[in-house]
Each structure stands twice: as structure tokens, then as C-alpha cells.
């Protein structure tokens, strides 16, 4: 196996396992759960497998937290199974460490959210901020198609040696940049579109995108999650694949 093929295959495996499979498998499932519609049988094992190591509220019963069917039955908060890309946690005096050891954590995915989203929305409402689900609808809607196209392009890159072949890996290379651009952009929008319904009035602000911040009496923590590092690895492997393939084609011209 040539080096560029190895690099491309590694990036392809990371994307397929970490994002493409869970995102496409779970596409539209949240609405089906909300509308009490039937869910395809393959969704249950995929969701249970992918979320086994993901955060779920510590107050959730052990027999429920790793079983999507029981989560639906008990109306537990259900996130998406793809790898979380970014992590935001909020701490406040009314959320003591004894009861909330992780604060109020939420995780941003390419196709949705997970964590204590309902609780975070309650806090956001308190200061006049829109619910999390209000933003990023277009980005979440196109995520399955973007991933599918990027995956197909990577497969084509393994065999296509013609002009412009490097362009096939661009969607994978720019994935972390696209995510961060959307993430920071929506944070700015949320912080500068405060509404009058808030019980506690604050001036427009830029929420902390990376690091620790302070909003009123709340302390926030915002850091990359495992999915972001997987994206970075995919991007680096794709860049290495391009350099390696260009060198190979020149040597064999």
C-alpha cells in the first residue's frame, strides 16, 4: 500500500466511524421520537454503542442511560450519537458540586446536541438568550449530506489520479475550520440577540468560545471534545495524503 493510500484510508476510517455512520443512521430520528413515530431497528444498537462512553446526566438510572428504548420510554433527555466536537459547561452557586459534579455540561455535535440541554436552555431563558436549538439549523441539516459527499470524495481520491484530484480532500481538510466558524458565529449571534423575557438583564456580550469565562454569576468552560481532535487528525492525514500522492505521481510520470 502506498503512503497516500494509507493516509487517506486512515482519515476515511476516522470520518466514517466517528461521524458518517452515526450521523446518517440517526438522521431524522429525533423528530420521529418527538412525534412517537416508529424508529428503524438499526438505530437502537448504533445509538447504544456510540453513547456508552458519552455524558449522560448522573441522575439518570443506570438501566436507562445505556438503552435508547428505555430512554424513550422514560422520556429521558436524548442527544445525538455522533462524536461530540465541543464541550461547554456552566457552574453557578445554585448548582452545588455535590449535586452537579460536572456543572451543567452540553456537547455540540455536527448534527445536534447532547448533555443537559434542557437545563442549559432554562438558564439561557433566565438571561434572555434563545434556546440552543434555535441556531445552527441549516448547518445541522446539511451535515449528513456533507459527510456523505466527503466520504465519497475520499474513496474517489484513492483511485482518481487526474487533474485536480487534490480537491477531493478539501471537504475533509476544512471540516474543523467550518465547525469553528459556525460555532463562533452562532455564539456571537446568541450573545448579541438578548430578548426582553429574561428575568436578569445583561448587556450584549461575546460568549467564551475557548477557555473559561464569566456571565453574571455563572462561570463557563468551553473546550474541544474528542470529535474536534478527530477532525484535526482527519485534516492532517488528508494534507499528508495530498503531498504524498503528488510526490508519487511526479516520480512515476
Residue pairs with C-beta under 8 A, 6 or more apart in sequence:
1 9
2 244
2 245
2 248
3 240
3 241
3 244
3 248
4 240
4 241
4 242
4 244
4 245
4 248
5 158
5 241
7 237
7 238
7 240
7 241
7 244
8 154
8 157
8 158
8 169
8 237
8 238
8 241
9 158
10 237
11 154
11 169
11 172
11 233
11 234
11 237
11 238
11 241
12 151
12 154
12 155
14 230
14 233
14 234
14 237
15 147
15 150
15 151
15 154
15 172
15 234
16 151
18 82
18 83
18 227
18 230
19 82
19 83
19 110
19 147
19 227
19 230
20 147
20 148
20 151
21 46
22 46
22 47
22 50
22 80
22 81
22 82
22 83
23 80
23 82
23 110
23 111
23 143
23 144
23 147
24 144
24 147
24 148
25 42
25 43
25 46
25 81
26 43
26 46
26 47
26 80
26 81
26 82
26 111
27 111
27 144
29 39
29 40
29 43
30 78
30 80
30 112
31 37
32 38
32 39
33 39
33 72
33 78
43 68
44 68
44 69
46 81
47 68
47 81
48 66
48 67
48 68
49 81
50 81
50 82
50 83
51 66
51 68
51 79
51 81
51 114
52 66
54 79
54 81
54 84
54 107
54 114
55 84
55 102
55 105
55 107
55 114
55 115
56 65
56 76
57 76
57 77
57 116
58 101
58 102
60 76
61 74
63 70
64 70
64 71
64 74
64 76
65 71
65 76
68 78
70 76
71 78
72 78
77 116
77 117
77 118
79 107
79 109
79 112
79 113
79 114
79 115
79 117
80 109
80 111
80 112
80 113
80 114
82 109
82 110
82 111
82 112
82 227
83 109
83 225
83 226
83 227
83 230
84 107
84 108
84 109
84 114
84 225
84 226
84 227
85 107
85 108
85 109
85 110
85 179
85 224
85 225
85 227
85 228
85 231
86 107
86 108
86 179
86 183
86 222
86 223
86 224
86 225
86 227
86 228
87 105
87 106
87 107
87 108
87 221
87 222
87 223
87 224
87 225
88 105
88 106
88 107
88 108
88 120
88 220
88 221
88 222
89 102
89 103
89 104
89 105
89 106
89 220
89 221
89 222
90 103
90 104
90 105
90 120
90 123
90 218
90 219
90 220
90 221
91 100
91 103
91 104
91 218
91 219
91 220
91 221
92 103
92 104
92 123
92 217
92 218
92 219
93 217
95 103
95 104
103 219
103 221
104 116
104 119
104 120
104 123
105 115
105 116
106 113
106 114
106 115
106 116
106 117
106 120
106 132
107 113
107 114
107 115
107 225
108 183
108 225
109 227
110 139
110 140
110 143
110 147
110 179
110 227
111 140
111 143
111 144
112 140
113 132
113 133
117 132
117 133
120 132
121 131
121 132
121 133
123 218
124 130
124 131
124 132
124 190
125 131
125 197
125 198
126 198
126 199
126 200
127 194
127 198
127 199
127 200
127 202
127 215
127 216
128 194
128 195
128 196
128 197
128 198
128 200
128 201
128 202
129 190
129 191
129 194
129 195
129 198
130 190
130 193
130 195
135 186
135 189
135 190
136 182
136 186
139 182
146 171
149 171
150 171
150 172
150 175
153 168
153 169
153 171
153 172
154 168
154 169
154 172
154 238
156 168
157 165
157 168
157 169
157 241
157 245
160 168
161 245
161 249
165 245
166 242
166 245
166 246
169 238
169 239
169 241
169 242
172 234
172 235
172 238
173 235
173 238
173 239
174 235
175 231
175 234
175 235
176 228
176 231
176 232
176 235
179 228
179 231
180 209
183 209
184 209
187 206
187 207
187 209
188 206
188 207
190 207
191 204
191 205
191 206
191 207
192 204
192 205
192 206
193 204
194 201
194 202
194 204
200 216
202 215
202 216
205 215
207 213
207 215
207 220
207 222
208 220
208 222
209 222
210 222
210 223
210 224
211 221
211 222
211 223
212 219
212 220
212 221
212 222
213 219
213 220
213 222
214 220
